[in-house]
Amino acid sequence: ARLNGLKLLGADDALFALCQDKFRSGAVLGALGLPVPQSGLARDGRWLVEPPASPAGWFVKPNRLGAKIGIWPDSRSRDLGHALELSRRVFAAYRDDVVVQPYVAGRNARASFLGLKPDTGVEALGIVFVDSGGDFQTMDDSPALYGGTGEAARAAGTYAEPVLLPVAASQPRADARIRRIAQSLIAGPGLRNGRWASPMRWPRPPRAVFSPRPRNEQRRRKQPRRRPRTVPRQTACVPTFHLIGC
């Protein structure tokens, strides 16, 4: 389609595949001058790339998973031996590698985006602090917030939603910096058409949708061939940023 000059919706498939991989996308974004942490990469208890030194410890998370899958209460690691043990746990459960990044103290912030018009820009970002009562959310938080166990959690009295506070209200410089980073993601990697990257979750790219007829109907009569219909999916995605000293 690109070689024939046809218009496309969303970003290229290769970009979605890249952004689903935290380690590779971090290398690309770093080369573009965006602020990304240095990362190590481990698979089933062995280092593929050793992480940098970190006096504050490390944070260990699956390389290609989202929705807090593979994030446990002990995912913040004080020593690299424990980080390798977490990589064994993730590989046994999900067959995924882990990225091991220096732990950074700060407040979690979320930048949510839903673009309904082609010319929607970073002014539409909703940038908030996410105060969940803990240092970070884990896999146990995800089903209660988004999955089918929410009603059960409410009945048990354990359901809790994080408090969302606008970043601009207390740290306008941080809000502006996040918008500049978001603009760089559009201009550099090419994220566009209301679809945003997230280190936790990515939307599927839009694809051409076909409606083939049953084979016996095709034999009975021939109908004019119809062009495939491209159906965009309007998706609210959540890129996340960890703010320090903004």
Buried (B, 14 or more C-beta within 10 A) or exposed (E): EEEEEEEBBBBBEEBBBBBBBBBBBBBBBBEEEBEBBBBBBBBBBEBEBEBEEBEEBBBBBBBBBBBBBBBBEEBBBEEBEBBBBBBBBBBEEBEBBBBBBBBEEBBBBBBBBBBEEEEBEBEBBBBBBBEBEEBBBBBEBBBBBEEEBBEEBEEEEEBEEBEBBEBBEEBEEBBBBBBEBBEBBBEBBEBBBBBBBBBBBBBEBBEEEEEEEEEEEEEEEEEEEEEEEBEEEEBEBBBBBBBEEB
